[in-house]
Each structure stands twice: as structure tokens, then as C-alpha cells.
Amino acid sequence: MVQSVAIVGAGIAGMCTALALAKQGAKVTIFERDIPPPSGNANEAFFAWQRRGAAQFRHPHAFLGLMCSLLEQHHPELLEDFFAAGARKMAFADIVPPHLMAQYRHEPGDENLWMLLCRRATIETVLRRHTETVGNIAIHNATYVTGVNTEMRTDGNHVSGLQLTDRHNQNAQSTFSADVYIDASGRASKFCRWFNEQGIDIQERRDDAEIVYYTRHYRLKEGVEEPARHENEPAAGDLGYMKYGVFPGEGGHFAVIICVPNAEKELRTAIKNGSQFDAICRSIPGLTPWVAQDCAEATTDSFGIGDIQAVWRNFVQDDKPAVLDFFAVGDSSARTNPLYGRGCSVGILHGQILSEVLASSGDSTTRALRFAQRTKEQIGPIFDASLTEDKNGIKRARAVMLGKERNQASSAKKWFTLAFGDALAAAANEKIHVFRGMMRTVNLIEKPGDFLKEKHVKRTVLRYMLRGRKRNSQARVQRGPDRDTMLKHIESMPS
Ligand SMILES: Cc1cc2nc3c(=O)[nH]c(=O)nc-3n(C[C@H](O)[C@H](O)[C@H](O)COP(=O)(O)OP(=O)(O)OC[C@H]3O[C@@H](n4cnc5c(N)ncnc54)[C@H](O)[C@@H]3O)c2cc1C
């Protein structure tokens, strides 16, 4: 049923979509603008691979439960390779805080709540080497897709070919035809622009998260153990004017991210400077055990990425596909704020959905409608939840800048939302079933927030609400300097 397929982009979504389709017997050709990973291990890939096509390549990634369980289910052969390359498994039992351990009993579904800890370079290198061994997948590296051909038929506009520029071959131009075309070219996809230039309108929703995202990589010094998860302050948090987090990697490598609102000019300037980035980290109790001078040394400077936006593209409007035999997966279809670590899980799920849709019908229109429907049902709630979190983050950051207390509510509705949030945080801190539900949502094992519909969870959170906000709000207190103290700290730093 699935025939010849052309995929644009050998990123995470492109390769996983290729693997899913190859299993169904499709002949898959991937076009990738970048060169392949260098020979050698993932460490060499991290430091040496020219990966301009994926600007986020060197930013740290969390690989959530959804991604891990999809890989386990559909590509179990890959997992051993990830572990052999240094990736570590962080199971649900590993993240249960010691004070909840007495309540913890393994429950069905806990086995899906695990994360992979490693750098993206490790995932991509292993995935690439594996994909290269699959007989019916061909990867053309250093080959840019520079345009798309369409033709009008009785049932609508079909994609009929890709325009290519082969960098290996003195920039030779050619066209490639297949039965199905898949855009997995990521956050900088140009397909909508190319379609629009041909009069094919693709609707797009775009919301700026109004943040900048900075990373610095480190390695633990010889003989220094990784700080214990539960013996120290949490290594990730939200100070209102700044979010931070540690991403443990392999072999003593780890990264720290700092994320600040666009409007925080002084902070934005400071985090661009490696030594100021370090000094900011060392002022936060949860980061100190990682970045103290005698614990770790930086392996990169601090570097940032902008254009943090939530983007959703609609390829079907009023039940009419804008274009046929064409499907966008991963970031080129739905992009969420990297802070939530959802992109790779979404990309892999999307590729899986597409492979099932293509296997279910040979008719171009039916395929387009089914894919749009399943994208809306399965990816839509993840996108919507991310957008809501972005909007809340923007509001909170503005309030902190204006010196307003988070606790202040200007209406009964807002008061209820805050009281509910406090009660939920307190309940998750003290009750394993609420903590587990929250982790299911974080790991995308359920539609975001579904655990709140469970009677047991609802009853508990309600009981906590009755305790009153004062007591519950303790659970949300973040250890770290307030904004004024941090700004003074920055002012006192040598530039
Ligand atoms: C700073 C940052 C941090 C992130 N952190 C996380 C995280 O913690 N966890 C998580 O799950 N997700 C995270 N994400 C999101 C994640 O990186 C993406 O969702 C994911 O990579 C999307 O996969 P993709 O295959 O759609 O796109 P990509 O992985 O970006 O791959 C696109 C590919 O297409 C190629 N390409 C582009 N244009 C062309 C062309 N014209 N011709 C040929 N090839 C082309 C590119 O070279 C690239 O290989 C983060 C994103 C950012 C920006």
C-alpha cells in the first residue's frame, strides 16, 4: 500500500518516519542538507559535526517517556545502541523523591515513565548509523531541497516533485519524483512559503514565547561524582524572571540552560557572557553543586537560540486538503517551546501516525484528511497545553518585572486558578498518586492534564485546597535570588 516516499530532512522526525515506513515495505529516499556525522563516537559528533540544518543540535535535549516508549515499542533494537553509546535510563522509581518512597509501589504504566539522558548528538548519531543499515532507506547527504513542484489534478493540487541542489556534485540541480512527499525539514521549513508562492494557501498560527534560551556545556572534573538527585536542591526551576535546568549527559558531560524573557535586557546581556553565565548559576542553590569551580569545567562558551515560537500549520481547511501526497511531520508541522522538551516525542509520534495513515488507504484525499484528523486529536492537545503554558509564563514574567506578587489575584477566577495550582503542587509533593499523574503528563504518556480527571486525584487536590493557600503555597517556593538581588549581582560582576 505504501510506495516510494521522499523525505526532506534526516533529523529526528525524518529518520523515525523513514524507519516506520520502511517497516511497511516503502522505498524511502531521504534528502538531507547537512553532511553525515563524523566517524567515531558521539562525543566527536557533538564537538565536530557541522550541523547547520538543526540550529538546536548543541542545545541539551530531554528525551521524554513518550519518545522512549515509542522507540521501545517500534524500534527496540535501537535502545541497546543508545545505551552502548553512553545514554542512561532514568526510570520513574529513580525520580520518586525519598519522602514519597514509602508510598511507592510499582503500578502498570510506570514502565513507560522513563527518560533517556544523553546529548542529542548521541541520539542522532546512533539513529543515523541504524537508519543507514536499513535496506530500503537511502540517505542523500549534502543535498538541499530548494523547491517543490505541484500539479493540479481533478481532485486537487498534488505535489509532483522536489527540486534538489546537490552540494557533493558541484551544486548540480535535479528533480526527484516519488508517490508521497514528507516534509521533516524542521523549524526552518520553507514548504509553506513555496506553496504560498504557487497560490496554495497553508494556514499558520504563530505565537512568540517572548524568551531567549541560552546553554553552556560542562564536564565534571576528574574524580567528581554527579551530584545526587535527591540530596540537593532541585536542579531545575522557575524564578519567575528566569528558568533554569541541568541536563545530565554521558561520561560526566552535562549542560545548563538559562531562559529569560526578552524584556529582561540586563539578564539577556549577562547570560551571553560565559563567566557571567557561570556566576548566575552559582547564585542558584540547585545549580551550585554542578557548576562550582572545583566541580566542573566548561567545555563550550554560552550560546543562545532565538525565534522561540509555537507554530501550528493547517494543511486541511474546511475538510479540503490544500495539497495532496504531501505531509509535514515534526517541527515543520507543529513546534512547541523547547522548555517543555516535547519536540522529539511529538516528531516520532507524528511519523508513526503518518505511517499508519498511509497504510490505511491508497487514496490521496482520504490520507490527507485522516492524517489531519489524527494530528489534531493526538498532537493538538500537546500543542495547546504548551501554548497555554507559554501564555502563563509571559504573564508571570511581566508581573515579576512590575514587582507584583505572584499570590495577588485580581478576580475570583484568578484566585481559584492560583489556589488550585498551589493545592496541586502541594499534593504532588506529598502524594505519590498525584506525583505519578503529573509525571504522566510531563512525559506525554497521556493527554496533558488527563490525570486531573481521575476521581482519586480530584478528591486529593480538593482536600488540599481546603487546607488553605498559605500552607499549600510553600510547595511552590523556589530557592534562588529574587529579581532585584539577581540584577544587583549582575551589576557587581566584572564584564
Ligand atoms: C533550544 C532547543 C532545545 C530543545 N530541547 C528539546 C528537548 O529537550 N526535548 C525535545 O524532545 N525536543 C527539544 N527541542 C525540539 C526538538 O529539537 C525538535 O522538536 C526536533 O528536533 C524536531 O525534529 P525534526 O526532525 O522535525 O526537525 P530537526 O531535528 O530540526 O531536523 C530537520 C532536518 O531537516 C534538514 N533540512 C532542513 N531544511 C532542509 C532542506 N531544504 N533540504 C534538506 N534538508 C533540510 C536539517 O538539516 C535537519 O537535519 C528543542 C528545540 C530547541 C530549539
The ligand as an SDF file (V2000), in Angstrom:
LIG
                    3D

 53 58  0  0  0  0  0  0  0  0999 V2000
   16.9080   25.0830   22.0070 C   0  0  0  0  0  0  0  0  0  0  0  0
   16.0580   23.8680   21.7750 C   0  0  0  0  0  0  0  0  0  0  0  0
   16.0150   22.8710   22.7270 C   0  0  0  0  0  0  0  0  0  0  0  0
   15.1860   21.7690   22.5380 C   0  0  0  0  0  0  0  0  0  0  0  0
   15.0910   20.8340   23.5210 N   0  0  0  0  0  0  0  0  0  0  0  0
   14.2930   19.7610   23.3360 C   0  0  0  0  0  0  0  0  0  0  0  0
   14.1880   18.7650   24.3220 C   0  0  0  0  0  0  0  0  0  0  0  0
   14.7170   18.9020   25.4170 O   0  0  0  0  0  0  0  0  0  0  0  0
   13.4420   17.6580   24.0490 N   0  0  0  0  0  0  0  0  0  0  0  0
   12.7720   17.5250   22.8710 C   0  0  0  0  0  0  0  0  0  0  0  0
   12.1220   16.4980   22.6710 O   0  0  0  0  0  0  0  0  0  0  0  0
   12.8260   18.4720   21.9380 N   0  0  0  0  0  0  0  0  0  0  0  0
   13.5590   19.5850   22.1320 C   0  0  0  0  0  0  0  0  0  0  0  0
   13.6270   20.5310   21.1740 N   0  0  0  0  0  0  0  0  0  0  0  0
   12.8290   20.3810   19.9670 C   0  0  0  0  0  0  0  0  0  0  0  0
   13.4920   19.3870   19.0250 C   0  0  0  0  0  0  0  0  0  0  0  0
   14.8220   19.7690   18.7610 O   0  0  0  0  0  0  0  0  0  0  0  0
   12.6940   19.3520   17.7350 C   0  0  0  0  0  0  0  0  0  0  0  0
   11.3350   19.2690   18.0310 O   0  0  0  0  0  0  0  0  0  0  0  0
   13.0900   18.1700   16.9030 C   0  0  0  0  0  0  0  0  0  0  0  0
   14.4290   18.2060   16.5400 O   0  0  0  0  0  0  0  0  0  0  0  0
   12.2220   18.1750   15.6380 C   0  0  0  0  0  0  0  0  0  0  0  0
   12.6770   17.1880   14.7900 O   0  0  0  0  0  0  0  0  0  0  0  0
   12.5170   17.4000   13.2320 P   0  0  0  0  0  0  0  0  0  0  0  0
   13.0500   16.1650   12.6180 O   0  0  0  0  0  0  0  0  0  0  0  0
   11.1420   17.8590   12.9150 O   0  0  0  0  0  0  0  0  0  0  0  0
   13.4760   18.6260   12.8970 O   0  0  0  0  0  0  0  0  0  0  0  0
   15.0820   18.6600   13.0180 P   0  0  0  0  0  0  0  0  0  0  0  0
   15.5620   17.6920   14.0080 O   0  0  0  0  0  0  0  0  0  0  0  0
   15.4100   20.1000   13.1840 O   0  0  0  0  0  0  0  0  0  0  0  0
   15.5790   18.1540   11.6060 O   0  0  0  0  0  0  0  0  0  0  0  0
   15.3240   18.8670   10.4160 C   0  0  0  0  0  0  0  0  0  0  0  0
   16.3070   18.3260    9.3830 C   0  0  0  0  0  0  0  0  0  0  0  0
   15.9670   18.8160    8.1020 O   0  0  0  0  0  0  0  0  0  0  0  0
   17.1770   19.2220    7.4410 C   0  0  0  0  0  0  0  0  0  0  0  0
   16.7760   20.2290    6.4360 N   0  0  0  0  0  0  0  0  0  0  0  0
   16.2290   21.4400    6.6950 C   0  0  0  0  0  0  0  0  0  0  0  0
   15.9440   22.0610    5.5290 N   0  0  0  0  0  0  0  0  0  0  0  0
   16.3330   21.2300    4.5270 C   0  0  0  0  0  0  0  0  0  0  0  0
   16.2850   21.3120    3.1070 C   0  0  0  0  0  0  0  0  0  0  0  0
   15.7790   22.3870    2.4950 N   0  0  0  0  0  0  0  0  0  0  0  0
   16.7600   20.2820    2.3920 N   0  0  0  0  0  0  0  0  0  0  0  0
   17.2760   19.1630    3.0070 C   0  0  0  0  0  0  0  0  0  0  0  0
   17.3490   19.0440    4.3530 N   0  0  0  0  0  0  0  0  0  0  0  0
   16.8580   20.0600    5.0920 C   0  0  0  0  0  0  0  0  0  0  0  0
   18.0330   19.7650    8.5630 C   0  0  0  0  0  0  0  0  0  0  0  0
   19.4010   19.7950    8.2210 O   0  0  0  0  0  0  0  0  0  0  0  0
   17.7280   18.7530    9.6650 C   0  0  0  0  0  0  0  0  0  0  0  0
   18.5720   17.6420    9.5880 O   0  0  0  0  0  0  0  0  0  0  0  0
   14.4210   21.6560   21.3420 C   0  0  0  0  0  0  0  0  0  0  0  0
   14.4710   22.6610   20.3850 C   0  0  0  0  0  0  0  0  0  0  0  0
   15.2510   23.7670   20.6010 C   0  0  0  0  0  0  0  0  0  0  0  0
   15.2380   24.8770   19.5620 C   0  0  0  0  0  0  0  0  0  0  0  0
  1  2  1  0
  2  3  1  0
  2 52  2  0
  3  4  2  0
  4  5  1  0
  4 50  1  0
  5  6  2  0
  6  7  1  0
  6 13  1  0
  7  8  2  0
  7  9  1  0
  9 10  1  0
 10 11  2  0
 10 12  1  0
 12 13  2  0
 13 14  1  0
 14 15  1  0
 14 50  1  0
 15 16  1  0
 16 17  1  0
 16 18  1  0
 18 19  1  0
 18 20  1  0
 20 21  1  0
 20 22  1  0
 22 23  1  0
 23 24  1  0
 24 25  2  0
 24 26  1  0
 24 27  1  0
 27 28  1  0
 28 29  2  0
 28 30  1  0
 28 31  1  0
 31 32  1  0
 32 33  1  0
 33 34  1  0
 33 48  1  0
 34 35  1  0
 35 36  1  0
 35 46  1  0
 36 37  1  0
 36 45  1  0
 37 38  2  0
 38 39  1  0
 39 40  1  0
 39 45  2  0
 40 41  1  0
 40 42  2  0
 42 43  1  0
 43 44  2  0
 44 45  1  0
 46 47  1  0
 46 48  1  0
 48 49  1  0
 50 51  2  0
 51 52  1  0
 52 53  1  0
M  END
$$$$
